């Protein structure tokens, strides 16, 4: 049976604190995309290097995910990808890596590529896969590809705050890709000025450049302001719905990725797809952690079934 999605990324262990005093910890990273995809009923093959010390906790979480294919989860020695995230009252979150896992090799992925209806690369850590190996995958793939730039624009350093750096090689990463996701700060890095957030004019300019490189649609996440979608025929800013109480915004962009990709794979246009992705991401801000995110997606799917 063919799989709906192939998914590359890094499973992280997150230590989260905020200026308001909130603190929590638990597994995250690419499991947020997997939770959204599997919760919405899609069959997913996950490819990741997982630190041996995280295996028991991760297995406990995903053991009930019937649509997740686990053969691509490779166990590697050590504590895994550990990251400290600090959320200030204003501005970008502060990320500090404590440990990482080695990049994936492409051979197993390339063997399975004919099975996928869509392929997603999420650069959770920036160490996820080498550019040379990513190019090998893209050259073989026949299905649409989604890439989330995510941490690729951050300095590859441990035990210190990761700073945004210029990312002049971004076109090499997106060549042959159908859908591109980034936030405004990551776009600024790709434009060569990581010291500031890109303006909306610059975001649209970047989107046009990406379209000129062959991308079909660009999704720029803008936090509370919503999503800027840029496609071949037009661009549109989609606003977030208001929520009574935000519990945790960690993983919201990842849920947006998974949910939007589901609708794109079903044949919806980028704007309809992004509207659904933003809806589910907004709901995800009202829950905490991978388990609740998976339950949220499952509940949404079951509710839609009952209402048909």
C-alpha positions in Angstrom: 0.0 0.0 0.0 1.4 3.4 -1.0 2.2 5.9 1.7 0.7 9.4 1.7 3.8 11.2 3.0 7.5 10.8 3.5 8.8 12.9 6.3 12.4 13.9 7.3 13.3 15.9 10.4 14.7 15.6 13.9 13.0 14.5 17.0 14.0 16.9 19.8 13.8 16.9 23.5 12.7 20.4 24.4 13.3 22.3 27.7 11.0 25.2 27.5 10.9 28.4 29.7 9.3 31.8 29.3 9.7 35.2 30.7 6.3 34.8 32.3 7.6 31.9 34.4 6.1 29.0 32.5 8.4 25.9 32.1 7.9 22.4 30.6 9.9 19.7 28.9 9.3 16.8 26.5 9.9 15.4 23.1 9.0 17.6 20.1 10.5 18.6 16.7 9.4 16.6 13.7 6.9 14.6 15.9 4.6 17.6 15.7 4.3 17.2 11.9 3.9 13.5 12.3 1.2 13.9 14.9 -0.8 16.3 12.7 -0.4 14.0 9.6 -1.2 10.7 11.4 -3.9 12.3 13.5 -5.6 13.4 10.3 -5.5 9.8 9.1 -2.6 9.9 6.7 0.0 7.2 6.3 3.5 8.5 7.0 7.0 7.2 6.8 9.3 9.1 9.2 13.0 9.3 8.7 15.1 10.5 11.6 18.1 9.7 13.8 16.9 9.3 17.3 19.2 9.4 20.4 19.0 6.1 22.2 18.2 7.8 25.5 15.0 9.2 24.0 13.8 5.9 22.5 11.6 4.7 25.4 9.7 8.0 25.7 9.2 8.4 21.9 8.1 4.7 21.5 5.5 5.2 24.3 4.1 8.2 22.5 3.9 6.8 19.0 2.9 3.2 19.8 -0.7 3.9 19.1 -0.2 5.8 15.8 -1.4 3.1 13.5 -0.6 5.0 10.3 3.1 5.8 11.1 5.8 3.6 9.5 8.7 3.5 11.9 11.4 1.7 9.9 13.1 5.0 9.1 13.6 5.9 12.8 17.3 5.0 13.3 18.6 4.7 16.9 21.9 6.4 17.5 24.0 6.5 20.7 23.6 9.4 23.1 21.0 11.7 24.5 19.6 12.8 21.2 18.9 16.3 20.0 18.4 18.4 23.2 17.4 22.0 22.9 16.6 24.8 25.4 13.9 27.2 24.2 13.2 30.5 25.9 10.2 32.6 25.0 10.5 36.4 25.9 7.4 38.5 26.2 8.3 40.1 22.9 10.4 39.1 20.0 11.9 35.9 18.7 12.4 32.8 20.9 15.9 32.1 22.1 17.3 28.6 21.2 20.3 26.9 22.6 21.3 23.4 21.5 22.8 21.1 24.1 23.4 18.0 21.9 22.6 16.9 18.4 22.3 13.7 16.3 24.2 13.1 13.1 22.6 13.9 9.7 20.6 11.3 7.9 22.0 9.3 5.0 19.7 9.4 1.9 19.9 5.7 0.7 16.9 4.3 2.6 14.8 7.3 1.7 15.7 7.1 -2.0 14.7 3.5 -2.1 11.2 4.3 -0.7 10.6 7.5 -2.8 8.2 5.8 -5.3 5.8 5.1 -2.4 5.1 8.7 -1.6 2.4 11.1 -2.7 4.3 14.0 -1.1 7.6 14.4 0.7 8.3 16.8 3.5 11.7 18.0 4.8 11.7 19.9 8.1 15.0 21.3 9.1 14.3 21.3 12.9 17.9 21.4 14.0 19.8 22.5 10.9 21.9 19.3 11.3 19.1 17.1 9.9 20.6 16.3 6.5 23.5 17.5 4.4 22.7 19.6 1.3 24.5 17.2 -1.0 22.4 14.3 0.3 19.2 16.4 0.1 20.0 17.1 -3.6 20.2 13.3 -4.3 16.7 12.9 -2.9 15.2 15.8 -4.8 16.7 14.6 -8.1 15.1 11.2 -7.8 11.7 12.3 -6.3 8.7 12.3 -8.6 6.2 13.6 -6.0 5.6 17.2 -4.8 8.1 18.3 -2.1 7.6 20.6 0.9 10.6 22.2 2.7 10.5 24.1 6.0 13.7 26.1 6.3 13.2 26.4 10.1 16.6 26.2 11.9 18.8 26.1 8.8 19.3 29.8 9.1 20.7 29.4 12.7 24.3 29.1 13.6 25.5 25.5 14.0 26.8 25.9 17.5 26.2 24.1 20.8 25.8 25.6 24.3 25.3 29.2 23.2 22.4 31.2 21.9 21.9 30.3 18.2 22.1 33.5 16.1 20.5 34.0 12.7 23.1 34.0 9.9 22.9 34.9 6.2 21.8 31.9 4.2 23.0 32.5 0.6 22.7 28.9 -0.4 18.9 28.9 0.1 18.2 28.5 -3.6 20.2 25.2 -3.6 18.0 23.9 -0.9 14.7 24.8 -2.6 15.6 23.9 -6.2 13.1 21.3 -7.3 10.8 21.9 -4.3 7.1 22.6 -4.8 6.2 24.3 -1.5 8.4 26.4 0.8 7.7 27.4 4.4 9.7 30.0 6.4 9.1 32.6 9.0 9.8 36.3 8.6 13.2 36.1 10.4 14.3 33.1 8.3 13.3 35.1 5.1 15.5 37.9 6.4 18.4 35.5 6.6 17.8 34.3 3.1 17.7 37.9 1.9 21.1 38.5 3.6 20.1 40.7 6.6 19.5 38.3 9.5 19.9 41.1 12.1 16.3 42.3 11.5 12.9 41.0 10.6 11.9 41.3 7.0 9.2 43.8 6.1 6.0 42.7 4.4 7.3 44.2 1.1 10.5 42.2 1.5 8.5 39.1 2.2 6.6 39.5 -1.0 9.8 40.2 -2.9 11.3 37.0 -1.5 8.2 35.1 -2.4 8.4 36.2 -6.0 12.1 35.2 -6.1 11.2 31.7 -4.8 8.4 31.4 -7.4 11.0 32.4 -10.1 13.1 29.4 -8.9 10.3 27.0 -9.6 8.4 26.9 -6.2 4.6 26.7 -6.7 3.7 28.3 -3.4 5.4 30.0 -0.5 4.0 30.0 3.1 5.5 32.6 5.4 4.4 32.3 9.0 4.0 35.6 10.8 3.1 34.6 14.4 -0.1 36.3 15.7 -0.5 38.1 12.3 -1.2 34.8 10.5 0.2 33.5 7.2 1.3 35.2 4.1 0.7 32.9 1.1 2.4 33.7 -2.2 1.4 31.6 -5.3 1.7 32.1 -9.0 -1.6 33.9 -9.5 -1.7 36.1 -6.4 -0.6 36.6 -2.8 -2.8 36.7 0.3 -2.4 37.3 4.0 -4.6 34.9 6.1 -5.3 36.1 9.6 -5.3 33.8 12.7 -8.5 33.3 14.6 -8.6 34.6 18.1 -8.4 32.2 21.0 -9.4 32.6 24.6 -6.3 31.1 26.2 -3.0 30.3 24.6 -1.3 27.3 26.4 1.8 26.7 24.3 2.8 27.9 20.9 5.7 25.4 20.5 5.0 23.3 17.4 2.3 25.5 16.0 4.3 26.1 12.8 4.9 22.4 12.5 1.2 21.6 12.8 0.5 24.3 10.1 3.0 22.4 7.9 1.4 19.0 8.4 -2.2 20.2 8.1 -1.6 22.4 5.0 0.3 19.6 3.3 -2.6 17.3 3.8 -5.0 19.6 2.0 -2.4 20.3 -0.8 -2.1 16.5 -1.3 -5.8 16.3 -1.5 -5.9 18.7 -4.4 -6.8 22.0 -2.6 -5.2 25.2 -3.7 -2.5 26.9 -1.6 -4.9 29.4 0.0 -7.6 26.9 1.0 -4.9 24.6 2.3 -3.2 27.3 4.3 -6.5 28.4 5.8 -7.0 24.9 7.1 -3.4 24.6 8.3 -3.7 27.9 10.2 -7.0 26.8 11.8 -5.5 23.6 13.2 -2.3 25.4 14.2 -4.4 27.9 16.1 -6.2 25.1 17.9 -2.8 23.5 18.7 -1.8 26.7 20.6 -4.5 25.8 23.1 -3.0 22.4 24.0 0.5 21.3 25.1 2.8 18.6 23.8 2.9 15.8 21.1 0.2 13.6 22.7 -2.4 16.4 22.9 -1.5 17.6 19.4 -2.1 14.1 18.0 -5.4 13.8 19.9 -6.4 17.3 18.6 -5.9 16.2 15.0 -7.7 12.9 15.6 -10.7 14.6 17.2 -10.9 17.1 14.3 -10.9 14.2 11.8 -13.6 12.3 13.7 -15.8 15.4 14.1 -15.6 16.1 10.3 -16.6 12.5 9.7 -19.7 12.7 12.0 -20.8 16.0 10.4 -20.7 14.6 6.8 
